[in-house]
Amino acid sequence: MEKELVEYIVKSLVDYPDSVELNVIEGEKSTILELRVSPDDIGKVIGRQGRIAKALRTILSATATKSGKHASLEILD
């Protein structure tokens, strides 16, 4: 659920949606999502002063909390 939501939002933001890669690392109580985008799109995903990245993490955290888990988003270069 979380992966599809983040992937949909990020693909809507970037210029090169085909280069969006999202890896999921599952733990017992936590999930880590590793996001890779085209180098040209990294600024669009992070946003000014990290506002878009913070908003993505907030949405991810809310959906994960609903299912009783903890989730975090890592934006990789």
PDB file of N, H, CA, C and O in Angstrom:
ATOM      1  N   MET A   1       0.818  -1.193   0.000  1.00  0.00           N
ATOM      2  CA  MET A   1       0.000   0.000   0.000  1.00  0.00           C
ATOM      3  C   MET A   1       0.866   1.263   0.000  1.00  0.00           C
ATOM      4  O   MET A   1       0.668   2.164  -0.816  1.00  0.00           O
ATOM      5  N   GLU A   2       1.826   1.315   0.926  1.00  0.00           N
ATOM      6  H   GLU A   2       1.987   0.583   1.589  1.00  0.00           H
ATOM      7  CA  GLU A   2       2.671   2.497   1.034  1.00  0.00           C
ATOM      8  C   GLU A   2       3.513   2.690  -0.217  1.00  0.00           C
ATOM      9  O   GLU A   2       3.691   3.813  -0.689  1.00  0.00           O
ATOM     10  N   LYS A   3       4.031   1.588  -0.750  1.00  0.00           N
ATOM     11  H   LYS A   3       3.887   0.676  -0.367  1.00  0.00           H
ATOM     12  CA  LYS A   3       4.900   1.682  -1.922  1.00  0.00           C
ATOM     13  C   LYS A   3       4.145   2.277  -3.110  1.00  0.00           C
ATOM     14  O   LYS A   3       4.656   3.166  -3.790  1.00  0.00           O
ATOM     15  N   GLU A   4       2.944   1.793  -3.357  1.00  0.00           N
ATOM     16  H   GLU A   4       2.528   1.070  -2.804  1.00  0.00           H
ATOM     17  CA  GLU A   4       2.173   2.272  -4.494  1.00  0.00           C
ATOM     18  C   GLU A   4       1.827   3.755  -4.345  1.00  0.00           C
ATOM     19  O   GLU A   4       1.846   4.506  -5.319  1.00  0.00           O
ATOM     20  N   LEU A   5       1.515   4.160  -3.130  1.00  0.00           N
ATOM     21  H   LEU A   5       1.500   3.550  -2.338  1.00  0.00           H
ATOM     22  CA  LEU A   5       1.163   5.559  -2.877  1.00  0.00           C
ATOM     23  C   LEU A   5       2.346   6.484  -3.140  1.00  0.00           C
ATOM     24  O   LEU A   5       2.208   7.478  -3.854  1.00  0.00           O
ATOM     25  N   VAL A   6       3.495   6.169  -2.577  1.00  0.00           N
ATOM     26  H   VAL A   6       3.607   5.361  -1.997  1.00  0.00           H
ATOM     27  CA  VAL A   6       4.689   7.006  -2.762  1.00  0.00           C
ATOM     28  C   VAL A   6       5.107   7.007  -4.230  1.00  0.00           C
ATOM     29  O   VAL A   6       5.459   8.052  -4.778  1.00  0.00           O
ATOM     30  N   GLU A   7       5.069   5.846  -4.859  1.00  0.00           N
ATOM     31  H   GLU A   7       4.783   4.997  -4.414  1.00  0.00           H
ATOM     32  CA  GLU A   7       5.454   5.741  -6.266  1.00  0.00           C
ATOM     33  C   GLU A   7       4.539   6.601  -7.149  1.00  0.00           C
ATOM     34  O   GLU A   7       5.013   7.277  -8.062  1.00  0.00           O
ATOM     35  N   TYR A   8       3.251   6.574  -6.881  1.00  0.00           N
ATOM     36  H   TYR A   8       2.865   6.025  -6.140  1.00  0.00           H
ATOM     37  CA  TYR A   8       2.301   7.373  -7.655  1.00  0.00           C
ATOM     38  C   TYR A   8       2.570   8.870  -7.491  1.00  0.00           C
ATOM     39  O   TYR A   8       2.574   9.610  -8.475  1.00  0.00           O
ATOM     40  N   ILE A   9       2.793   9.312  -6.268  1.00  0.00           N
ATOM     41  H   ILE A   9       2.791   8.711  -5.469  1.00  0.00           H
ATOM     42  CA  ILE A   9       3.030  10.735  -6.006  1.00  0.00           C
ATOM     43  C   ILE A   9       4.327  11.192  -6.671  1.00  0.00           C
ATOM     44  O   ILE A   9       4.362  12.239  -7.318  1.00  0.00           O
ATOM     45  N   VAL A  10       5.397  10.403  -6.508  1.00  0.00           N
ATOM     46  H   VAL A  10       5.369   9.553  -5.982  1.00  0.00           H
ATOM     47  CA  VAL A  10       6.699  10.789  -7.068  1.00  0.00           C
ATOM     48  C   VAL A  10       6.652  10.799  -8.590  1.00  0.00           C
ATOM     49  O   VAL A  10       7.197  11.712  -9.210  1.00  0.00           O
ATOM     50  N   LYS A  11       6.015   9.810  -9.206  1.00  0.00           N
ATOM     51  H   LYS A  11       5.572   9.068  -8.702  1.00  0.00           H
ATOM     52  CA  LYS A  11       5.931   9.785 -10.664  1.00  0.00           C
ATOM     53  C   LYS A  11       5.134  10.968 -11.202  1.00  0.00           C
ATOM     54  O   LYS A  11       5.358  11.413 -12.327  1.00  0.00           O
ATOM     55  N   SER A  12       4.208  11.475 -10.399  1.00  0.00           N
ATOM     56  H   SER A  12       4.026  11.114  -9.485  1.00  0.00           H
ATOM     57  CA  SER A  12       3.450  12.652 -10.812  1.00  0.00           C
ATOM     58  C   SER A  12       4.281  13.929 -10.741  1.00  0.00           C
ATOM     59  O   SER A  12       3.999  14.892 -11.453  1.00  0.00           O
ATOM     60  N   LEU A  13       5.297  13.944  -9.891  1.00  0.00           N
ATOM     61  H   LEU A  13       5.526  13.161  -9.312  1.00  0.00           H
ATOM     62  CA  LEU A  13       6.121  15.134  -9.690  1.00  0.00           C
ATOM     63  C   LEU A  13       7.253  15.280 -10.702  1.00  0.00           C
ATOM     64  O   LEU A  13       7.582  16.400 -11.095  1.00  0.00           O
ATOM     65  N   VAL A  14       7.850  14.184 -11.127  1.00  0.00           N
ATOM     66  H   VAL A  14       7.583  13.274 -10.808  1.00  0.00           H
ATOM     67  CA  VAL A  14       9.097  14.229 -11.889  1.00  0.00           C
ATOM     68  C   VAL A  14       8.864  14.332 -13.396  1.00  0.00           C
ATOM     69  O   VAL A  14       7.769  14.074 -13.895  1.00  0.00           O
ATOM     70  N   ASP A  15       9.936  14.720 -14.109  1.00  0.00           N
ATOM     71  H   ASP A  15      10.825  14.929 -13.704  1.00  0.00           H
ATOM     72  CA  ASP A  15       9.898  14.789 -15.571  1.00  0.00           C
ATOM     73  C   ASP A  15      10.137  13.434 -16.225  1.00  0.00           C
ATOM     74  O   ASP A  15       9.658  13.178 -17.330  1.00  0.00           O
ATOM     75  N   TYR A  16      10.880  12.567 -15.541  1.00  0.00           N
ATOM     76  H   TYR A  16      11.270  12.774 -14.644  1.00  0.00           H
ATOM     77  CA  TYR A  16      11.220  11.249 -16.083  1.00  0.00           C
ATOM     78  C   TYR A  16      10.642  10.150 -15.182  1.00  0.00           C
ATOM     79  O   TYR A  16      11.375   9.558 -14.390  1.00  0.00           O
ATOM     80  N   PRO A  17       9.339   9.873 -15.293  1.00  0.00           N
ATOM     81  CA  PRO A  17       8.721   8.889 -14.398  1.00  0.00           C
ATOM     82  C   PRO A  17       9.221   7.459 -14.613  1.00  0.00           C
ATOM     83  O   PRO A  17       9.085   6.622 -13.721  1.00  0.00           O
ATOM     84  N   ASP A  18       9.794   7.171 -15.779  1.00  0.00           N
ATOM     85  H   ASP A  18       9.905   7.851 -16.503  1.00  0.00           H
ATOM     86  CA  ASP A  18      10.300   5.818 -16.025  1.00  0.00           C
ATOM     87  C   ASP A  18      11.560   5.515 -15.222  1.00  0.00           C
ATOM     88  O   ASP A  18      11.905   4.350 -15.029  1.00  0.00           O
ATOM     89  N   SER A  19      12.248   6.549 -14.753  1.00  0.00           N
ATOM     90  H   SER A  19      11.968   7.497 -14.910  1.00  0.00           H
ATOM     91  CA  SER A  19      13.487   6.335 -14.012  1.00  0.00           C
ATOM     92  C   SER A  19      13.265   6.241 -12.503  1.00  0.00           C
ATOM     93  O   SER A  19      14.230   6.142 -11.746  1.00  0.00           O
ATOM     94  N   VAL A  20      12.019   6.272 -12.059  1.00  0.00           N
ATOM     95  H   VAL A  20      11.234   6.352 -12.674  1.00  0.00           H
ATOM     96  CA  VAL A  20      11.715   6.175 -10.630  1.00  0.00           C
ATOM     97  C   VAL A  20      11.836   4.723 -10.193  1.00  0.00           C
ATOM     98  O   VAL A  20      11.189   3.839 -10.754  1.00  0.00           O
ATOM     99  N   GLU A  21      12.678   4.486  -9.175  1.00  0.00           N
ATOM    100  H   GLU A  21      13.203   5.205  -8.720  1.00  0.00           H
ATOM    101  CA  GLU A  21      12.850   3.152  -8.604  1.00  0.00           C
ATOM    102  C   GLU A  21      12.562   3.235  -7.113  1.00  0.00           C
ATOM    103  O   GLU A  21      13.058   4.129  -6.426  1.00  0.00           O
ATOM    104  N   LEU A  22      11.766   2.308  -6.617  1.00  0.00           N
ATOM    105  H   LEU A  22      11.363   1.582  -7.175  1.00  0.00           H
ATOM    106  CA  LEU A  22      11.414   2.300  -5.210  1.00  0.00           C
ATOM    107  C   LEU A  22      11.624   0.890  -4.669  1.00  0.00           C
ATOM    108  O   LEU A  22      10.913  -0.042  -5.043  1.00  0.00           O
ATOM    109  N   ASN A  23      12.611   0.744  -3.782  1.00  0.00           N
ATOM    110  H   ASN A  23      13.189   1.501  -3.478  1.00  0.00           H
ATOM    111  CA  ASN A  23      12.895  -0.543  -3.152  1.00  0.00           C
ATOM    112  C   ASN A  23      12.328  -0.547  -1.745  1.00  0.00           C
ATOM    113  O   ASN A  23      12.414   0.451  -1.029  1.00  0.00           O
ATOM    114  N   VAL A  24      11.752  -1.667  -1.355  1.00  0.00           N
ATOM    115  H   VAL A  24      11.683  -2.477  -1.937  1.00  0.00           H
ATOM    116  CA  VAL A  24      11.153  -1.784  -0.031  1.00  0.00           C
ATOM    117  C   VAL A  24      11.964  -2.774   0.786  1.00  0.00           C
ATOM    118  O   VAL A  24      12.233  -3.890   0.341  1.00  0.00           O
ATOM    119  N   ILE A  25      12.353  -2.353   1.991  1.00  0.00           N
ATOM    120  H   ILE A  25      12.134  -1.447   2.352  1.00  0.00           H
ATOM    121  CA  ILE A  25      13.062  -3.218   2.932  1.00  0.00           C
ATOM    122  C   ILE A  25      12.143  -3.409   4.130  1.00  0.00           C
ATOM    123  O   ILE A  25      11.884  -2.475   4.889  1.00  0.00           O
ATOM    124  N   GLU A  26      11.658  -4.632   4.286  1.00  0.00           N
ATOM    125  H   GLU A  26      11.869  -5.391   3.670  1.00  0.00           H
ATOM    126  CA  GLU A  26      10.699  -4.943   5.349  1.00  0.00           C
ATOM    127  C   GLU A  26      11.411  -5.419   6.601  1.00  0.00           C
ATOM    128  O   GLU A  26      12.341  -6.223   6.535  1.00  0.00           O
ATOM    129  N   GLY A  27      10.966  -4.918   7.738  1.00  0.00           N
ATOM    130  H   GLY A  27      10.211  -4.265   7.792  1.00  0.00           H
ATOM    131  CA  GLY A  27      11.422  -5.392   9.030  1.00  0.00           C
ATOM    132  C   GLY A  27      10.227  -5.922   9.798  1.00  0.00           C
ATOM    133  O   GLY A  27       9.128  -6.014   9.252  1.00  0.00           O
ATOM    134  N   GLU A  28      10.430  -6.273  11.061  1.00  0.00           N
ATOM    135  H   GLU A  28      11.323  -6.198  11.505  1.00  0.00           H
ATOM    136  CA  GLU A  28       9.315  -6.776  11.855  1.00  0.00           C
ATOM    137  C   GLU A  28       8.264  -5.710  12.090  1.00  0.00           C
ATOM    138  O   GLU A  28       7.076  -5.934  11.855  1.00  0.00           O
ATOM    139  N   LYS A  29       8.706  -4.541  12.559  1.00  0.00           N
ATOM    140  H   LYS A  29       9.671  -4.359  12.749  1.00  0.00           H
ATOM    141  CA  LYS A  29       7.770  -3.470  12.859  1.00  0.00           C
ATOM    142  C   LYS A  29       7.980  -2.226  12.018  1.00  0.00           C
ATOM    143  O   LYS A  29       7.233  -1.255  12.143  1.00  0.00           O
ATOM    144  N   SER A  30       8.988  -2.248  11.164  1.00  0.00           N
ATOM    145  H   SER A  30       9.595  -3.037  11.062  1.00  0.00           H
ATOM    146  CA  SER A  30       9.260  -1.050  10.372  1.00  0.00           C
ATOM    147  C   SER A  30       9.532  -1.407   8.917  1.00  0.00           C
ATOM    148  O   SER A  30       9.913  -2.531   8.591  1.00  0.00           O
ATOM    149  N   THR A  31       9.327  -0.434   8.069  1.00  0.00           N
ATOM    150  H   THR A  31       9.017   0.479   8.334  1.00  0.00           H
ATOM    151  CA  THR A  31       9.558  -0.577   6.635  1.00  0.00           C
ATOM    152  C   THR A  31      10.373   0.627   6.168  1.00  0.00           C
ATOM    153  O   THR A  31      10.093   1.763   6.549  1.00  0.00           O
ATOM    154  N   ILE A  32      11.376   0.366   5.345  1.00  0.00           N
ATOM    155  H   ILE A  32      11.603  -0.558   5.035  1.00  0.00           H
ATOM    156  CA  ILE A  32      12.192   1.435   4.777  1.00  0.00           C
ATOM    157  C   ILE A  32      11.975   1.420   3.270  1.00  0.00           C
ATOM    158  O   ILE A  32      12.119   0.383   2.624  1.00  0.00           O
ATOM    159  N   LEU A  33      11.631   2.567   2.722  1.00  0.00           N
ATOM    160  H   LEU A  33      11.515   3.410   3.248  1.00  0.00           H
ATOM    161  CA  LEU A  33      11.477   2.712   1.286  1.00  0.00           C
ATOM    162  C   LEU A  33      12.651   3.525   0.765  1.00  0.00           C
ATOM    163  O   LEU A  33      12.880   4.652   1.205  1.00  0.00           O
ATOM    164  N   GLU A  34      13.390   2.951  -0.170  1.00  0.00           N
ATOM    165  H   GLU A  34      13.204   2.036  -0.527  1.00  0.00           H
ATOM    166  CA  GLU A  34      14.533   3.627  -0.777  1.00  0.00           C
ATOM    167  C   GLU A  34      14.123   4.120  -2.160  1.00  0.00           C
ATOM    168  O   GLU A  34      13.742   3.331  -3.024  1.00  0.00           O
ATOM    169  N   LEU A  35      14.204   5.418  -2.356  1.00  0.00           N
ATOM    170  H   LEU A  35      14.514   6.059  -1.653  1.00  0.00           H
ATOM    171  CA  LEU A  35      13.751   6.041  -3.598  1.00  0.00           C
ATOM    172  C   LEU A  35      14.934   6.527  -4.414  1.00  0.00           C
ATOM    173  O   LEU A  35      15.813   7.225  -3.908  1.00  0.00           O
ATOM    174  N   ARG A  36      14.943   6.149  -5.682  1.00  0.00           N
ATOM    175  H   ARG A  36      14.229   5.581  -6.093  1.00  0.00           H
ATOM    176  CA  ARG A  36      15.938   6.648  -6.632  1.00  0.00           C
ATOM    177  C   ARG A  36      15.198   7.279  -7.798  1.00  0.00           C
ATOM    178  O   ARG A  36      14.242   6.713  -8.328  1.00  0.00           O
ATOM    179  N   VAL A  37      15.661   8.475  -8.191  1.00  0.00           N
ATOM    180  H   VAL A  37      16.437   8.935  -7.760  1.00  0.00           H
ATOM    181  CA  VAL A  37      15.100   9.158  -9.355  1.00  0.00           C
ATOM    182  C   VAL A  37      16.248   9.632 -10.235  1.00  0.00           C
ATOM    183  O   VAL A  37      17.416   9.541  -9.857  1.00  0.00           O
ATOM    184  N   SER A  38      15.904  10.133 -11.403  1.00  0.00           N
ATOM    185  H   SER A  38      14.956  10.207 -11.711  1.00  0.00           H
ATOM    186  CA  SER A  38      16.900  10.681 -12.315  1.00  0.00           C
ATOM    187  C   SER A  38      17.607  11.860 -11.641  1.00  0.00           C
ATOM    188  O   SER A  38      16.975  12.600 -10.887  1.00  0.00           O
ATOM    189  N   PRO A  39      18.898  12.046 -11.897  1.00  0.00           N
ATOM    190  CA  PRO A  39      19.615  13.184 -11.304  1.00  0.00           C
ATOM    191  C   PRO A  39      18.975  14.542 -11.621  1.00  0.00           C
ATOM    192  O   PRO A  39      19.097  15.484 -10.838  1.00  0.00           O
ATOM    193  N   ASP A  40      18.302  14.639 -12.757  1.00  0.00           N
ATOM    194  H   ASP A  40      18.204  13.874 -13.394  1.00  0.00           H
ATOM    195  CA  ASP A  40      17.626  15.892 -13.117  1.00  0.00           C
ATOM    196  C   ASP A  40      16.395  16.149 -12.254  1.00  0.00           C
ATOM    197  O   ASP A  40      15.971  17.295 -12.103  1.00  0.00           O
ATOM    198  N   ASP A  41      15.820  15.089 -11.687  1.00  0.00           N
ATOM    199  H   ASP A  41      16.164  14.158 -11.810  1.00  0.00           H
ATOM    200  CA  ASP A  41      14.581  15.200 -10.919  1.00  0.00           C
ATOM    201  C   ASP A  41      14.780  15.235  -9.411  1.00  0.00           C
ATOM    202  O   ASP A  41      13.806  15.380  -8.672  1.00  0.00           O
ATOM    203  N   ILE A  42      15.996  15.108  -8.939  1.00  0.00           N
ATOM    204  H   ILE A  42      16.787  14.990  -9.539  1.00  0.00           H
ATOM    205  CA  ILE A  42      16.228  15.009  -7.494  1.00  0.00           C
ATOM    206  C   ILE A  42      15.736  16.269  -6.768  1.00  0.00           C
ATOM    207  O   ILE A  42      15.209  16.181  -5.659  1.00  0.00           O
ATOM    208  N   GLY A  43      15.906  17.420  -7.384  1.00  0.00           N
ATOM    209  H   GLY A  43      16.334  17.491  -8.285  1.00  0.00           H
ATOM    210  CA  GLY A  43      15.448  18.658  -6.767  1.00  0.00           C
ATOM    211  C   GLY A  43      13.940  18.749  -6.666  1.00  0.00           C
ATOM    212  O   GLY A  43      13.411  19.333  -5.721  1.00  0.00           O
ATOM    213  N   LYS A  44      13.246  18.176  -7.632  1.00  0.00           N
ATOM    214  H   LYS A  44      13.676  17.702  -8.400  1.00  0.00           H
ATOM    215  CA  LYS A  44      11.788  18.201  -7.600  1.00  0.00           C
ATOM    216  C   LYS A  44      11.234  17.305  -6.505  1.00  0.00           C
ATOM    217  O   LYS A  44      10.175  17.591  -5.945  1.00  0.00           O
ATOM    218  N   VAL A  45      11.934  16.228  -6.195  1.00  0.00           N
ATOM    219  H   VAL A  45      12.794  15.996  -6.649  1.00  0.00           H
ATOM    220  CA  VAL A  45      11.473  15.316  -5.150  1.00  0.00           C
ATOM    221  C   VAL A  45      11.785  15.876  -3.768  1.00  0.00           C
ATOM    222  O   VAL A  45      11.013  15.683  -2.829  1.00  0.00           O
ATOM    223  N   ILE A  46      12.914  16.566  -3.642  1.00  0.00           N
ATOM    224  H   ILE A  46      13.541  16.722  -4.405  1.00  0.00           H
ATOM    225  CA  ILE A  46      13.286  17.126  -2.346  1.00  0.00           C
ATOM    226  C   ILE A  46      12.548  18.437  -2.093  1.00  0.00           C
ATOM    227  O   ILE A  46      12.053  18.656  -0.987  1.00  0.00           O
ATOM    228  N   GLY A  47      12.465  19.299  -3.079  1.00  0.00           N
ATOM    229  H   GLY A  47      12.867  19.121  -3.977  1.00  0.00           H
ATOM    230  CA  GLY A  47      11.752  20.568  -2.936  1.00  0.00           C
ATOM    231  C   GLY A  47      12.588  21.617  -2.234  1.00  0.00           C
ATOM    232  O   GLY A  47      13.702  21.346  -1.787  1.00  0.00           O
ATOM    233  N   ARG A  48      12.040  22.812  -2.143  1.00  0.00           N
ATOM    234  H   ARG A  48      11.135  23.032  -2.507  1.00  0.00           H
ATOM    235  CA  ARG A  48      12.745  23.904  -1.479  1.00  0.00           C
ATOM    236  C   ARG A  48      12.799  23.643   0.013  1.00  0.00           C
ATOM    237  O   ARG A  48      11.779  23.427   0.667  1.00  0.00           O
ATOM    238  N   GLN A  49      14.003  23.668   0.529  1.00  0.00           N
ATOM    239  H   GLN A  49      14.832  23.844  -0.002  1.00  0.00           H
ATOM    240  CA  GLN A  49      14.269  23.416   1.946  1.00  0.00           C
ATOM    241  C   GLN A  49      13.682  22.085   2.414  1.00  0.00           C
ATOM    242  O   GLN A  49      13.374  21.917   3.594  1.00  0.00           O
ATOM    243  N   GLY A  50      13.530  21.139   1.483  1.00  0.00           N
ATOM    244  H   GLY A  50      13.780  21.275   0.524  1.00  0.00           H
ATOM    245  CA  GLY A  50      13.073  19.799   1.836  1.00  0.00           C
ATOM    246  C   GLY A  50      11.586  19.679   2.105  1.00  0.00           C
ATOM    247  O   GLY A  50      11.154  18.717   2.740  1.00  0.00           O
ATOM    248  N   ARG A  51      10.799  20.626   1.641  1.00  0.00           N
ATOM    249  H   ARG A  51      11.150  21.408   1.125  1.00  0.00           H
ATOM    250  CA  ARG A  51       9.367  20.617   1.948  1.00  0.00           C
ATOM    251  C   ARG A  51       8.629  19.451   1.315  1.00  0.00           C
ATOM    252  O   ARG A  51       7.787  18.832   1.965  1.00  0.00           O
ATOM    253  N   ILE A  52       8.926  19.139   0.062  1.00  0.00           N
ATOM    254  H   ILE A  52       9.611  19.641  -0.466  1.00  0.00           H
ATOM    255  CA  ILE A  52       8.231  18.033  -0.608  1.00  0.00           C
ATOM    256  C   ILE A  52       8.642  16.705   0.012  1.00  0.00           C
ATOM    257  O   ILE A  52       7.798  15.835   0.229  1.00  0.00           O
ATOM    258  N   ALA A  53       9.930  16.541   0.300  1.00  0.00           N
ATOM    259  H   ALA A  53      10.615  17.247   0.124  1.00  0.00           H
ATOM    260  CA  ALA A  53      10.395  15.308   0.946  1.00  0.00           C
ATOM    261  C   ALA A  53       9.737  15.154   2.312  1.00  0.00           C
ATOM    262  O   ALA A  53       9.345  14.048   2.687  1.00  0.00           O
ATOM    263  N   LYS A  54       9.612  16.228   3.049  1.00  0.00           N
ATOM    264  H   LYS A  54       9.930  17.126   2.745  1.00  0.00           H
ATOM    265  CA  LYS A  54       8.969  16.170   4.366  1.00  0.00           C
ATOM    266  C   LYS A  54       7.494  15.797   4.224  1.00  0.00           C
ATOM    267  O   LYS A  54       6.973  15.010   5.014  1.00  0.00           O
ATOM    268  N   ALA A  55       6.826  16.359   3.223  1.00  0.00           N
ATOM    269  H   ALA A  55       7.249  16.998   2.582  1.00  0.00           H
ATOM    270  CA  ALA A  55       5.414  16.034   2.996  1.00  0.00           C
ATOM    271  C   ALA A  55       5.245  14.569   2.612  1.00  0.00           C
ATOM    272  O   ALA A  55       4.318  13.908   3.081  1.00  0.00           O
ATOM    273  N   LEU A  56       6.138  14.055   1.759  1.00  0.00           N
ATOM    274  H   LEU A  56       6.891  14.592   1.378  1.00  0.00           H
ATOM    275  CA  LEU A  56       6.085  12.639   1.392  1.00  0.00           C
ATOM    276  C   LEU A  56       6.260  11.747   2.621  1.00  0.00           C
ATOM    277  O   LEU A  56       5.554  10.752   2.786  1.00  0.00           O
ATOM    278  N   ARG A  57       7.207  12.118   3.475  1.00  0.00           N
ATOM    279  H   ARG A  57       7.780  12.926   3.341  1.00  0.00           H
ATOM    280  CA  ARG A  57       7.449  11.324   4.686  1.00  0.00           C
ATOM    281  C   ARG A  57       6.259  11.383   5.638  1.00  0.00           C
ATOM    282  O   ARG A  57       5.950  10.394   6.301  1.00  0.00           O
ATOM    283  N   THR A  58       5.592  12.528   5.713  1.00  0.00           N
ATOM    284  H   THR A  58       5.843  13.332   5.174  1.00  0.00           H
ATOM    285  CA  THR A  58       4.420  12.662   6.569  1.00  0.00           C
ATOM    286  C   THR A  58       3.278  11.781   6.072  1.00  0.00           C
ATOM    287  O   THR A  58       2.633  11.095   6.865  1.00  0.00           O
ATOM    288  N   ILE A  59       3.028  11.797   4.777  1.00  0.00           N
ATOM    289  H   ILE A  59       3.552  12.354   4.133  1.00  0.00           H
ATOM    290  CA  ILE A  59       1.979  10.951   4.202  1.00  0.00           C
ATOM    291  C   ILE A  59       2.307   9.483   4.403  1.00  0.00           C
ATOM    292  O   ILE A  59       1.434   8.690   4.756  1.00  0.00           O
ATOM    293  N   LEU A  60       3.564   9.119   4.180  1.00  0.00           N
ATOM    294  H   LEU A  60       4.273   9.763   3.894  1.00  0.00           H
ATOM    295  CA  LEU A  60       4.000   7.739   4.366  1.00  0.00           C
ATOM    296  C   LEU A  60       3.831   7.302   5.812  1.00  0.00           C
ATOM    297  O   LEU A  60       3.353   6.199   6.077  1.00  0.00           O
ATOM    298  N   SER A  61       4.210   8.140   6.728  1.00  0.00           N
ATOM    299  H   SER A  61       4.598   9.036   6.513  1.00  0.00           H
ATOM    300  CA  SER A  61       4.092   7.834   8.144  1.00  0.00           C
ATOM    301  C   SER A  61       2.630   7.651   8.549  1.00  0.00           C
ATOM    302  O   SER A  61       2.309   6.758   9.334  1.00  0.00           O
ATOM    303  N   ALA A  62       1.752   8.488   8.021  1.00  0.00           N
ATOM    304  H   ALA A  62       2.013   9.214   7.384  1.00  0.00           H
ATOM    305  CA  ALA A  62       0.325   8.391   8.355  1.00  0.00           C
ATOM    306  C   ALA A  62      -0.285   7.092   7.842  1.00  0.00           C
ATOM    307  O   ALA A  62      -1.064   6.453   8.548  1.00  0.00           O
ATOM    308  N   THR A  63       0.061   6.699   6.623  1.00  0.00           N
ATOM    309  H   THR A  63       0.693   7.219   6.049  1.00  0.00           H
ATOM    310  CA  THR A  63      -0.497   5.455   6.087  1.00  0.00           C
ATOM    311  C   THR A  63       0.069   4.238   6.802  1.00  0.00           C
ATOM    312  O   THR A  63      -0.636   3.249   6.997  1.00  0.00           O
ATOM    313  N   ALA A  64       1.329   4.302   7.192  1.00  0.00           N
ATOM    314  H   ALA A  64       1.902   5.106   7.034  1.00  0.00           H
ATOM    315  CA  ALA A  64       1.939   3.174   7.893  1.00  0.00           C
ATOM    316  C   ALA A  64       1.376   3.044   9.306  1.00  0.00           C
ATOM    317  O   ALA A  64       1.149   1.934   9.788  1.00  0.00           O
ATOM    318  N   THR A  65       1.154   4.170   9.962  1.00  0.00           N
ATOM    319  H   THR A  65       1.339   5.071   9.570  1.00  0.00           H
ATOM    320  CA  THR A  65       0.609   4.149  11.313  1.00  0.00           C
ATOM    321  C   THR A  65      -0.789   3.553  11.320  1.00  0.00           C
ATOM    322  O   THR A  65      -1.183   2.892  12.280  1.00  0.00           O
ATOM    323  N   LYS A  66      -1.527   3.783  10.265  1.00  0.00           N
ATOM    324  H   LYS A  66      -1.207   4.320   9.484  1.00  0.00           H
ATOM    325  CA  LYS A  66      -2.872   3.233  10.148  1.00  0.00           C
ATOM    326  C   LYS A  66      -2.848   1.706  10.190  1.00  0.00           C
ATOM    327  O   LYS A  66      -3.765   1.079  10.719  1.00  0.00           O
ATOM    328  N   SER A  67      -1.796   1.117   9.631  1.00  0.00           N
ATOM    329  H   SER A  67      -1.051   1.626   9.201  1.00  0.00           H
ATOM    330  CA  SER A  67      -1.676  -0.343   9.642  1.00  0.00           C
ATOM    331  C   SER A  67      -0.827  -0.846  10.814  1.00  0.00           C
ATOM    332  O   SER A  67      -0.522  -2.037  10.885  1.00  0.00           O
ATOM    333  N   GLY A  68      -0.446   0.042  11.729  1.00  0.00           N
ATOM    334  H   GLY A  68      -0.694   1.009  11.672  1.00  0.00           H
ATOM    335  CA  GLY A  68       0.287  -0.363  12.921  1.00  0.00           C
ATOM    336  C   GLY A  68       1.775  -0.570  12.730  1.00  0.00           C
ATOM    337  O   GLY A  68       2.405  -1.283  13.510  1.00  0.00           O
ATOM    338  N   LYS A  69       2.342   0.037  11.715  1.00  0.00           N
ATOM    339  H   LYS A  69       1.831   0.617  11.081  1.00  0.00           H
ATOM    340  CA  LYS A  69       3.773  -0.088  11.450  1.00  0.00           C
ATOM    341  C   LYS A  69       4.440   1.275  11.464  1.00  0.00           C
ATOM    342  O   LYS A  69       3.782   2.306  11.604  1.00  0.00           O
ATOM    343  N   HIS A  70       5.750   1.262  11.317  1.00  0.00           N
ATOM    344  H   HIS A  70       6.284   0.425  11.203  1.00  0.00           H
ATOM    345  CA  HIS A  70       6.537   2.486  11.166  1.00  0.00           C
ATOM    346  C   HIS A  70       7.215   2.407   9.806  1.00  0.00           C
ATOM    347  O   HIS A  70       7.783   1.374   9.452  1.00  0.00           O
ATOM    348  N   ALA A  71       7.159   3.487   9.049  1.00  0.00           N
ATOM    349  H   ALA A  71       6.698   4.327   9.336  1.00  0.00           H
ATOM    350  CA  ALA A  71       7.782   3.505   7.727  1.00  0.00           C
ATOM    351  C   ALA A  71       8.610   4.768   7.580  1.00  0.00           C
ATOM    352  O   ALA A  71       8.260   5.824   8.108  1.00  0.00           O
ATOM    353  N   SER A  72       9.723   4.644   6.850  1.00  0.00           N
ATOM    354  H   SER A  72      10.007   3.787   6.422  1.00  0.00           H
ATOM    355  CA  SER A  72      10.559   5.801   6.575  1.00  0.00           C
ATOM    356  C   SER A  72      10.964   5.809   5.111  1.00  0.00           C
ATOM    357  O   SER A  72      11.045   4.762   4.470  1.00  0.00           O
ATOM    358  N   LEU A  73      11.215   6.991   4.598  1.00  0.00           N
ATOM    359  H   LEU A  73      11.149   7.842   5.119  1.00  0.00           H
ATOM    360  CA  LEU A  73      11.579   7.185   3.202  1.00  0.00           C
ATOM    361  C   LEU A  73      12.988   7.721   3.123  1.00  0.00           C
ATOM    362  O   LEU A  73      13.319   8.718   3.765  1.00  0.00           O
ATOM    363  N   GLU A  74      13.826   7.055   2.330  1.00  0.00           N
ATOM    364  H   GLU A  74      13.557   6.245   1.809  1.00  0.00           H
ATOM    365  CA  GLU A  74      15.187   7.510   2.089  1.00  0.00           C
ATOM    366  C   GLU A  74      15.311   7.851   0.613  1.00  0.00           C
ATOM    367  O   GLU A  74      15.000   7.031  -0.252  1.00  0.00           O
ATOM    368  N   ILE A  75      15.765   9.059   0.332  1.00  0.00           N
ATOM    369  H   ILE A  75      16.017   9.725   1.034  1.00  0.00           H
ATOM    370  CA  ILE A  75      15.969   9.486  -1.046  1.00  0.00           C
ATOM    371  C   ILE A  75      17.450   9.328  -1.357  1.00  0.00           C
ATOM    372  O   ILE A  75      18.289  10.019  -0.779  1.00  0.00           O
ATOM    373  N   LEU A  76      17.769   8.418  -2.271  1.00  0.00           N
ATOM    374  H   LEU A  76      17.087   7.856  -2.740  1.00  0.00           H
ATOM    375  CA  LEU A  76      19.148   8.100  -2.590  1.00  0.00           C
ATOM    376  C   LEU A  76      19.607   8.842  -3.825  1.00  0.00           C
ATOM    377  O   LEU A  76      18.808   9.142  -4.713  1.00  0.00           O
ATOM    378  N   ASP A  77      20.907   9.141  -3.883  1.00  0.00           N
ATOM    379  H   ASP A  77      21.556   8.897  -3.162  1.00  0.00           H
ATOM    380  CA  ASP A  77      21.484   9.789  -5.059  1.00  0.00           C
ATOM    381  C   ASP A  77      21.728   8.791  -6.155  1.00  0.00           C
ATOM    382  O   ASP A  77      22.212   9.156  -7.226  1.00  0.00           O
TER     383      ASP A  77
END
